[in-house]
Amino acid sequence: MTPRPPPAKRNVELKARLPDIAWARQVAGGLATARLPDQHQVDTYFVCRYGRLKLREIDGVRAELIGYERPDQQAPKASHYRLVPVSDAAAMKQLLAETLGIRLVVEKRREIYLHHHVRIHLDRVVGLGAFLEFEAVLGPEDDVAQGEAQLRSLQSLFGIAAADLITGSYADLAEAAAAAVRPGGTGEGAC
């Protein structure tokens, strides 16, 4: 019998540039119903035809393969994803690099706060700066509109301006930053 892949999960996400991480930490701490340990994450993004695929290594101790699809927009966005635990991250990375190719690597330090079923991430991304990310985890019966409303409420509580919202992933931002500093690039936006 062939093992079945893990079922797709859903969430609603919102990501923004963070001008003042200390202030955001105070707000998150005041709202948090729980606080999880900080993490050092290394995300290796692979070239793929559909959606995004990354190998996330967490604190050099555990790893998971994450495949996801989500629209690129400056608003709360629904995401469908699958998580697969990986017992041998180095071997998996080598296999995927050889078969698909590595798009790029993003390294970050993540502070994780929970506000009921919304994960609040304060991220310091190497080469890009500080960011705030909300993830409303949805169950099978949960409505996307409800998750979007929760994130808009948090956006207001954190004072996130529309100009600070991010459309894509950290990989997209890293690619744009790298393109800006290449010969022939404008150099604008480089960190």
LOKESE-933957 format. One record per residue (C-alpha): residue number from 1; residue in one letter; x, y, z. Coordinates in Angstrom, 1 decimal, decimal comma, padded with zeros to 4 digits. Example, Ala and Ser with C-alpha at 12.3 -4.5 7.8 and 13.67 -1.06 7.14 Angstrom:
<node><resi>1</resi><resn>A</resn><x>012,3</x><y>-004,5</y><z>007,8</z></node>
<node><resi>2</resi><resn>S</resn><x>013,7</x><y>-001,1</y><z>007,1</z></node>
END
This chain:
<node><resi>1</resi><resn>M</resn><x>000,0</x><y>000,0</y><z>000,0</z></node>
<node><resi>2</resi><resn>T</resn><x>001,4</x><y>003,4</y><z>-001,0</z></node>
<node><resi>3</resi><resn>P</resn><x>001,5</x><y>005,9</y><z>001,9</z></node>
<node><resi>4</resi><resn>R</resn><x>-000,8</x><y>008,8</y><z>001,5</z></node>
<node><resi>5</resi><resn>P</resn><x>000,7</x><y>012,3</y><z>001,5</z></node>
<node><resi>6</resi><resn>P</resn><x>-000,2</x><y>014,5</y><z>004,5</z></node>
<node><resi>7</resi><resn>P</resn><x>-003,4</x><y>016,5</y><z>003,9</z></node>
<node><resi>8</resi><resn>A</resn><x>-003,2</x><y>020,0</y><z>002,8</z></node>
<node><resi>9</resi><resn>K</resn><x>-003,5</x><y>022,6</y><z>005,5</z></node>
<node><resi>10</resi><resn>R</resn><x>-004,8</x><y>026,2</y><z>005,2</z></node>
<node><resi>11</resi><resn>N</resn><x>-004,0</x><y>029,5</y><z>006,8</z></node>
<node><resi>12</resi><resn>V</resn><x>-004,4</x><y>033,2</y><z>006,1</z></node>
<node><resi>13</resi><resn>E</resn><x>-001,2</x><y>035,2</y><z>006,1</z></node>
<node><resi>14</resi><resn>L</resn><x>-000,2</x><y>038,9</y><z>006,3</z></node>
<node><resi>15</resi><resn>K</resn><x>003,4</x><y>040,1</y><z>006,1</z></node>
<node><resi>16</resi><resn>A</resn><x>004,8</x><y>043,6</y><z>006,6</z></node>
<node><resi>17</resi><resn>R</resn><x>008,1</x><y>045,4</y><z>007,0</z></node>
<node><resi>18</resi><resn>L</resn><x>008,7</x><y>046,3</y><z>010,7</z></node>
<node><resi>19</resi><resn>P</resn><x>010,2</x><y>049,7</y><z>011,4</z></node>
<node><resi>20</resi><resn>D</resn><x>010,4</x><y>049,1</y><z>015,2</z></node>
<node><resi>21</resi><resn>I</resn><x>010,9</x><y>045,5</y><z>016,4</z></node>
<node><resi>22</resi><resn>A</resn><x>011,1</x><y>046,5</y><z>020,1</z></node>
<node><resi>23</resi><resn>W</resn><x>007,7</x><y>048,2</y><z>020,0</z></node>
<node><resi>24</resi><resn>A</resn><x>006,2</x><y>045,3</y><z>018,1</z></node>
<node><resi>25</resi><resn>R</resn><x>007,6</x><y>042,9</y><z>020,7</z></node>
<node><resi>26</resi><resn>Q</resn><x>005,8</x><y>044,9</y><z>023,4</z></node>
<node><resi>27</resi><resn>V</resn><x>002,5</x><y>044,7</y><z>021,5</z></node>
<node><resi>28</resi><resn>A</resn><x>002,9</x><y>041,0</y><z>020,8</z></node>
<node><resi>29</resi><resn>G</resn><x>003,8</x><y>040,3</y><z>024,4</z></node>
<node><resi>30</resi><resn>G</resn><x>000,6</x><y>042,1</y><z>025,6</z></node>
<node><resi>31</resi><resn>L</resn><x>-001,6</x><y>040,2</y><z>023,2</z></node>
<node><resi>32</resi><resn>A</resn><x>000,0</x><y>036,8</y><z>023,5</z></node>
<node><resi>33</resi><resn>T</resn><x>-002,0</x><y>033,9</y><z>024,9</z></node>
<node><resi>34</resi><resn>A</resn><x>001,2</x><y>031,8</y><z>024,6</z></node>
<node><resi>35</resi><resn>R</resn><x>004,9</x><y>032,3</y><z>023,8</z></node>
<node><resi>36</resi><resn>L</resn><x>006,9</x><y>029,7</y><z>021,9</z></node>
<node><resi>37</resi><resn>P</resn><x>010,8</x><y>029,5</y><z>021,9</z></node>
<node><resi>38</resi><resn>D</resn><x>012,6</x><y>031,6</y><z>019,4</z></node>
<node><resi>39</resi><resn>Q</resn><x>014,0</x><y>029,8</y><z>016,4</z></node>
<node><resi>40</resi><resn>H</resn><x>016,9</x><y>030,1</y><z>014,0</z></node>
<node><resi>41</resi><resn>Q</resn><x>015,5</x><y>029,1</y><z>010,6</z></node>
<node><resi>42</resi><resn>V</resn><x>017,3</x><y>028,4</y><z>007,3</z></node>
<node><resi>43</resi><resn>D</resn><x>014,9</x><y>028,1</y><z>004,4</z></node>
<node><resi>44</resi><resn>T</resn><x>016,3</x><y>026,7</y><z>001,2</z></node>
<node><resi>45</resi><resn>Y</resn><x>013,9</x><y>027,5</y><z>-001,7</z></node>
<node><resi>46</resi><resn>F</resn><x>013,9</x><y>025,2</y><z>-004,7</z></node>
<node><resi>47</resi><resn>V</resn><x>013,0</x><y>025,8</y><z>-008,3</z></node>
<node><resi>48</resi><resn>C</resn><x>009,6</x><y>024,5</y><z>-009,0</z></node>
<node><resi>49</resi><resn>R</resn><x>006,8</x><y>024,8</y><z>-011,6</z></node>
<node><resi>50</resi><resn>Y</resn><x>003,9</x><y>025,5</y><z>-009,2</z></node>
<node><resi>51</resi><resn>G</resn><x>003,8</x><y>027,3</y><z>-005,9</z></node>
<node><resi>52</resi><resn>R</resn><x>006,8</x><y>027,3</y><z>-003,7</z></node>
<node><resi>53</resi><resn>L</resn><x>008,9</x><y>024,6</y><z>-002,2</z></node>
<node><resi>54</resi><resn>K</resn><x>011,4</x><y>025,0</y><z>000,7</z></node>
<node><resi>55</resi><resn>L</resn><x>013,3</x><y>023,0</y><z>003,1</z></node>
<node><resi>56</resi><resn>R</resn><x>013,2</x><y>024,6</y><z>006,5</z></node>
<node><resi>57</resi><resn>E</resn><x>016,0</x><y>023,7</y><z>009,0</z></node>
<node><resi>58</resi><resn>I</resn><x>015,2</x><y>024,8</y><z>012,5</z></node>
<node><resi>59</resi><resn>D</resn><x>017,9</x><y>025,4</y><z>015,1</z></node>
<node><resi>60</resi><resn>G</resn><x>020,1</x><y>022,8</y><z>013,2</z></node>
<node><resi>61</resi><resn>V</resn><x>018,0</x><y>020,2</y><z>015,0</z></node>
<node><resi>62</resi><resn>R</resn><x>014,9</x><y>019,4</y><z>013,0</z></node>
<node><resi>63</resi><resn>A</resn><x>013,7</x><y>020,0</y><z>009,4</z></node>
<node><resi>64</resi><resn>E</resn><x>010,6</x><y>020,0</y><z>007,4</z></node>
<node><resi>65</resi><resn>L</resn><x>009,8</x><y>020,2</y><z>003,7</z></node>
<node><resi>66</resi><resn>I</resn><x>007,1</x><y>022,8</y><z>003,0</z></node>
<node><resi>67</resi><resn>G</resn><x>005,2</x><y>023,1</y><z>-000,2</z></node>
<node><resi>68</resi><resn>Y</resn><x>002,7</x><y>025,9</y><z>-000,6</z></node>
<node><resi>69</resi><resn>E</resn><x>000,6</x><y>028,0</y><z>-002,9</z></node>
<node><resi>70</resi><resn>R</resn><x>-000,6</x><y>031,5</y><z>-002,1</z></node>
<node><resi>71</resi><resn>P</resn><x>-001,3</x><y>034,6</y><z>-004,1</z></node>
<node><resi>72</resi><resn>D</resn><x>001,1</x><y>037,5</y><z>-004,0</z></node>
<node><resi>73</resi><resn>Q</resn><x>-001,0</x><y>040,4</y><z>-002,8</z></node>
<node><resi>74</resi><resn>Q</resn><x>-000,7</x><y>043,3</y><z>-000,2</z></node>
<node><resi>75</resi><resn>A</resn><x>-003,5</x><y>042,0</y><z>001,9</z></node>
<node><resi>76</resi><resn>P</resn><x>-004,4</x><y>039,0</y><z>004,0</z></node>
<node><resi>77</resi><resn>K</resn><x>-004,0</x><y>036,0</y><z>001,6</z></node>
<node><resi>78</resi><resn>A</resn><x>-005,1</x><y>032,4</y><z>001,9</z></node>
<node><resi>79</resi><resn>S</resn><x>-002,4</x><y>029,8</y><z>001,7</z></node>
<node><resi>80</resi><resn>H</resn><x>-002,6</x><y>026,0</y><z>001,1</z></node>
<node><resi>81</resi><resn>Y</resn><x>000,4</x><y>024,1</y><z>002,3</z></node>
<node><resi>82</resi><resn>R</resn><x>001,8</x><y>020,7</y><z>003,2</z></node>
<node><resi>83</resi><resn>L</resn><x>004,4</x><y>020,0</y><z>005,9</z></node>
<node><resi>84</resi><resn>V</resn><x>006,5</x><y>016,8</y><z>005,7</z></node>
<node><resi>85</resi><resn>P</resn><x>009,0</x><y>016,1</y><z>008,5</z></node>
<node><resi>86</resi><resn>V</resn><x>012,5</x><y>015,4</y><z>007,2</z></node>
<node><resi>87</resi><resn>S</resn><x>014,9</x><y>013,2</y><z>009,2</z></node>
<node><resi>88</resi><resn>D</resn><x>018,0</x><y>013,8</y><z>007,0</z></node>
<node><resi>89</resi><resn>A</resn><x>018,0</x><y>017,5</y><z>006,0</z></node>
<node><resi>90</resi><resn>A</resn><x>021,4</x><y>017,3</y><z>004,3</z></node>
<node><resi>91</resi><resn>A</resn><x>020,5</x><y>014,4</y><z>002,1</z></node>
<node><resi>92</resi><resn>M</resn><x>017,1</x><y>015,9</y><z>001,2</z></node>
<node><resi>93</resi><resn>K</resn><x>018,7</x><y>019,3</y><z>000,3</z></node>
<node><resi>94</resi><resn>Q</resn><x>021,3</x><y>017,5</y><z>-001,9</z></node>
<node><resi>95</resi><resn>L</resn><x>018,6</x><y>015,4</y><z>-003,6</z></node>
<node><resi>96</resi><resn>L</resn><x>016,3</x><y>018,4</y><z>-004,3</z></node>
<node><resi>97</resi><resn>A</resn><x>019,3</x><y>020,6</y><z>-005,4</z></node>
<node><resi>98</resi><resn>E</resn><x>020,3</x><y>018,0</y><z>-007,9</z></node>
<node><resi>99</resi><resn>T</resn><x>016,9</x><y>017,4</y><z>-009,3</z></node>
<node><resi>100</resi><resn>L</resn><x>015,2</x><y>020,8</y><z>-009,0</z></node>
<node><resi>101</resi><resn>G</resn><x>017,9</x><y>023,3</y><z>-008,4</z></node>
<node><resi>102</resi><resn>I</resn><x>018,2</x><y>025,8</y><z>-005,5</z></node>
<node><resi>103</resi><resn>R</resn><x>016,5</x><y>029,1</y><z>-006,1</z></node>
<node><resi>104</resi><resn>L</resn><x>018,1</x><y>030,7</y><z>-003,0</z></node>
<node><resi>105</resi><resn>V</resn><x>018,5</x><y>030,5</y><z>000,8</z></node>
<node><resi>106</resi><resn>V</resn><x>016,9</x><y>032,7</y><z>003,4</z></node>
<node><resi>107</resi><resn>E</resn><x>018,1</x><y>032,8</y><z>007,0</z></node>
<node><resi>108</resi><resn>K</resn><x>016,2</x><y>034,4</y><z>009,8</z></node>
<node><resi>109</resi><resn>R</resn><x>015,7</x><y>034,6</y><z>013,6</z></node>
<node><resi>110</resi><resn>R</resn><x>012,0</x><y>034,2</y><z>014,5</z></node>
<node><resi>111</resi><resn>E</resn><x>010,2</x><y>035,2</y><z>017,7</z></node>
<node><resi>112</resi><resn>I</resn><x>006,9</x><y>033,3</y><z>017,9</z></node>
<node><resi>113</resi><resn>Y</resn><x>003,8</x><y>034,6</y><z>019,9</z></node>
<node><resi>114</resi><resn>L</resn><x>000,4</x><y>033,0</y><z>019,8</z></node>
<node><resi>115</resi><resn>H</resn><x>-002,8</x><y>035,1</y><z>019,9</z></node>
<node><resi>116</resi><resn>H</resn><x>-005,4</x><y>032,3</y><z>020,2</z></node>
<node><resi>117</resi><resn>H</resn><x>-005,0</x><y>030,5</y><z>016,8</z></node>
<node><resi>118</resi><resn>V</resn><x>-003,0</x><y>033,3</y><z>015,1</z></node>
<node><resi>119</resi><resn>R</resn><x>000,7</x><y>033,0</y><z>015,1</z></node>
<node><resi>120</resi><resn>I</resn><x>002,6</x><y>036,3</y><z>015,4</z></node>
<node><resi>121</resi><resn>H</resn><x>006,1</x><y>036,1</y><z>014,0</z></node>
<node><resi>122</resi><resn>L</resn><x>008,7</x><y>038,8</y><z>014,5</z></node>
<node><resi>123</resi><resn>D</resn><x>011,4</x><y>038,0</y><z>012,0</z></node>
<node><resi>124</resi><resn>R</resn><x>014,9</x><y>039,4</y><z>011,6</z></node>
<node><resi>125</resi><resn>V</resn><x>015,9</x><y>038,3</y><z>008,1</z></node>
<node><resi>126</resi><resn>V</resn><x>019,6</x><y>038,3</y><z>007,2</z></node>
<node><resi>127</resi><resn>G</resn><x>020,2</x><y>041,0</y><z>004,5</z></node>
<node><resi>128</resi><resn>L</resn><x>016,6</x><y>042,2</y><z>004,5</z></node>
<node><resi>129</resi><resn>G</resn><x>015,8</x><y>043,6</y><z>007,9</z></node>
<node><resi>130</resi><resn>A</resn><x>012,9</x><y>043,1</y><z>010,4</z></node>
<node><resi>131</resi><resn>F</resn><x>009,4</x><y>041,9</y><z>009,5</z></node>
<node><resi>132</resi><resn>L</resn><x>006,1</x><y>041,0</y><z>011,1</z></node>
<node><resi>133</resi><resn>E</resn><x>004,0</x><y>038,1</y><z>009,9</z></node>
<node><resi>134</resi><resn>F</resn><x>000,6</x><y>036,9</y><z>011,0</z></node>
<node><resi>135</resi><resn>E</resn><x>-000,7</x><y>033,4</y><z>010,3</z></node>
<node><resi>136</resi><resn>A</resn><x>-004,3</x><y>032,5</y><z>011,1</z></node>
<node><resi>137</resi><resn>V</resn><x>-004,4</x><y>028,7</y><z>011,1</z></node>
<node><resi>138</resi><resn>L</resn><x>-007,7</x><y>027,5</y><z>009,7</z></node>
<node><resi>139</resi><resn>G</resn><x>-009,4</x><y>024,2</y><z>010,5</z></node>
<node><resi>140</resi><resn>P</resn><x>-011,6</x><y>022,4</y><z>008,0</z></node>
<node><resi>141</resi><resn>E</resn><x>-014,7</x><y>024,3</y><z>009,2</z></node>
<node><resi>142</resi><resn>D</resn><x>-013,1</x><y>027,7</y><z>009,5</z></node>
<node><resi>143</resi><resn>D</resn><x>-013,9</x><y>030,5</y><z>007,1</z></node>
<node><resi>144</resi><resn>V</resn><x>-011,2</x><y>032,4</y><z>005,2</z></node>
<node><resi>145</resi><resn>A</resn><x>-013,1</x><y>035,6</y><z>005,7</z></node>
<node><resi>146</resi><resn>Q</resn><x>-012,9</x><y>035,2</y><z>009,4</z></node>
<node><resi>147</resi><resn>G</resn><x>-009,2</x><y>034,7</y><z>009,3</z></node>
<node><resi>148</resi><resn>E</resn><x>-008,8</x><y>037,8</y><z>007,1</z></node>
<node><resi>149</resi><resn>A</resn><x>-010,8</x><y>039,8</y><z>009,6</z></node>
<node><resi>150</resi><resn>Q</resn><x>-008,6</x><y>038,6</y><z>012,5</z></node>
<node><resi>151</resi><resn>L</resn><x>-005,5</x><y>039,7</y><z>010,6</z></node>
<node><resi>152</resi><resn>R</resn><x>-006,9</x><y>043,1</y><z>009,7</z></node>
<node><resi>153</resi><resn>S</resn><x>-007,7</x><y>043,6</y><z>013,4</z></node>
<node><resi>154</resi><resn>L</resn><x>-004,1</x><y>042,7</y><z>014,3</z></node>
<node><resi>155</resi><resn>Q</resn><x>-002,8</x><y>044,9</y><z>011,5</z></node>
<node><resi>156</resi><resn>S</resn><x>-004,6</x><y>047,8</y><z>013,2</z></node>
<node><resi>157</resi><resn>L</resn><x>-003,4</x><y>047,0</y><z>016,7</z></node>
<node><resi>158</resi><resn>F</resn><x>000,2</x><y>046,9</y><z>015,4</z></node>
<node><resi>159</resi><resn>G</resn><x>-000,2</x><y>050,1</y><z>013,4</z></node>
<node><resi>160</resi><resn>I</resn><x>000,9</x><y>048,5</y><z>010,1</z></node>
<node><resi>161</resi><resn>A</resn><x>000,6</x><y>051,0</y><z>007,3</z></node>
<node><resi>162</resi><resn>A</resn><x>-000,5</x><y>049,8</y><z>003,8</z></node>
<node><resi>163</resi><resn>A</resn><x>002,8</x><y>050,9</y><z>002,5</z></node>
<node><resi>164</resi><resn>D</resn><x>004,6</x><y>048,4</y><z>004,8</z></node>
<node><resi>165</resi><resn>L</resn><x>002,7</x><y>045,3</y><z>003,5</z></node>
<node><resi>166</resi><resn>I</resn><x>004,7</x><y>042,7</y><z>001,6</z></node>
<node><resi>167</resi><resn>T</resn><x>003,2</x><y>040,9</y><z>-001,4</z></node>
<node><resi>168</resi><resn>G</resn><x>005,4</x><y>037,9</y><z>-001,7</z></node>
<node><resi>169</resi><resn>S</resn><x>007,8</x><y>035,7</y><z>000,3</z></node>
<node><resi>170</resi><resn>Y</resn><x>011,2</x><y>036,5</y><z>001,8</z></node>
<node><resi>171</resi><resn>A</resn><x>012,7</x><y>034,7</y><z>-001,2</z></node>
<node><resi>172</resi><resn>D</resn><x>011,0</x><y>037,2</y><z>-003,5</z></node>
<node><resi>173</resi><resn>L</resn><x>012,4</x><y>040,1</y><z>-001,5</z></node>
<node><resi>174</resi><resn>A</resn><x>015,9</x><y>038,5</y><z>-001,4</z></node>
<node><resi>175</resi><resn>E</resn><x>015,9</x><y>038,1</y><z>-005,2</z></node>
<node><resi>176</resi><resn>A</resn><x>014,8</x><y>041,7</y><z>-005,7</z></node>
<node><resi>177</resi><resn>A</resn><x>017,5</x><y>042,9</y><z>-003,4</z></node>
<node><resi>178</resi><resn>A</resn><x>020,2</x><y>040,8</y><z>-005,1</z></node>
<node><resi>179</resi><resn>A</resn><x>019,0</x><y>042,0</y><z>-008,6</z></node>
<node><resi>180</resi><resn>A</resn><x>019,3</x><y>045,6</y><z>-007,4</z></node>
<node><resi>181</resi><resn>V</resn><x>023,0</x><y>045,3</y><z>-006,5</z></node>
<node><resi>182</resi><resn>R</resn><x>024,1</x><y>043,3</y><z>-009,6</z></node>
<node><resi>183</resi><resn>P</resn><x>025,9</x><y>045,2</y><z>-012,3</z></node>
<node><resi>184</resi><resn>G</resn><x>023,3</x><y>047,0</y><z>-014,4</z></node>
<node><resi>185</resi><resn>G</resn><x>020,9</x><y>047,1</y><z>-011,4</z></node>
<node><resi>186</resi><resn>T</resn><x>020,0</x><y>050,4</y><z>-009,8</z></node>
<node><resi>187</resi><resn>G</resn><x>021,4</x><y>049,6</y><z>-006,4</z></node>
<node><resi>188</resi><resn>E</resn><x>018,2</x><y>050,9</y><z>-004,9</z></node>
<node><resi>189</resi><resn>G</resn><x>016,6</x><y>048,8</y><z>-002,2</z></node>
<node><resi>190</resi><resn>A</resn><x>019,8</x><y>047,0</y><z>-001,3</z></node>
<node><resi>191</resi><resn>C</resn><x>020,4</x><y>046,3</y><z>002,4</z></node>
END
